[in-house]
């Protein structure tokens, strides 16, 4: 059978998608230039609807341009194929249809022999299910995933694509926001960072911000003091937050530096917020994946209301770096990992080996094609990490 490659990106965007697409296309163009390549538009939505784009010679010749861009040039969507009702409601399939049958039939129609999915755990596990479905129906399809998520929360992968860039960009974002501390006295600034269940990105963003802060020059004779620009607290989902226990410490900070800067993971305290909303008679919506819709919950605003009263803040500012950080082009470190991952993904696919290519924590962080049945989401951040504990000690936050 002639080799024909399909590529799709799915879920939220991360600073790796366009570059990963480019590297896959470049590798296939060099190794088997006669192979046809198509990209499904907007992830599994495009696969279900049969919407795709042909990767032409013109695209192949200029593909390295994508290394400089964020986003996904194939488009993304949040689609869970196993959620039949959601697929019907959105018009991706008809009533009574099996989405796996629809997707498999489209892959057969397109003649796809290799499918590359670039996404998080849901994207990868869906790809695995699709591969098994097609094998049971006598169609040989090799599926190789590339793991992206700014949350860095996929088992057993040590570092997902795009995560380190997102942390760096979040730090750059706050460098400008921190200057807002000069607009008023007794100001509370909350930097809300992405991370529904995992605090890694918030911790890494805070660490990177403080690392960059070390290289700046200050003038303490006026308001330009390092202390004023520093972080005062980092709150993540893995650590139970007792606001009352932080009250005295942060009140002292507020008086000392005339302001408080908090880094908050969007998933911190979600259960408490949901409980409060439901107690007030509000219905908290969930998405197709069963997650609470964080835009409705608005954790940053919830914490801002409580801390502003406790700290007697005269001005409160809540800023979210998520879209800024996740839409960036990859930095040098990420680009190197993208190249290595995509190169191995191509080799694995050509050898008929399916799975997700990543740094395997259970195998010395070696880059390898990890078996699909070992891939799952919801990995928590190990807040006992020495660098995180040292940072908390430096800012005076005691767990």
Secondary structure, DSSP 8 states (H G I E B T S, - for coil): ---EEEEEE-SS--TTHHHHHHHHHHHHHHH-TTSEEEEETTTHHHHHHT-EEE--HHHHHTGGGGGG--S-TT------TT-HHHHHHTTSS-TT--HHHHHHHHHHHHT-SEEEEEESHHHHHHHHHHHHHHHHTT---EEEEEEB-TT---BTBSS-BTHHHHHHHHHHHHHHHGGGGGSSSSEEEEEEE--SS--HHHHHHHHHHHHHHHT---BTTTTB-HHHHS--EEE-TTS---HHHHHHHHHHHHHHHSEEEEEEETTTTHHHHHHHHHHTT----B-TTS-B-HHHH-HHHHHHHHHHHHHT-SEEEEEE-HHHHHTS---HHHHHHHHHHHHHHHHHHHTT--EEEEEEGGGTTEEEEE-GGG-BS-----TT-HHHHHHHHHHT---
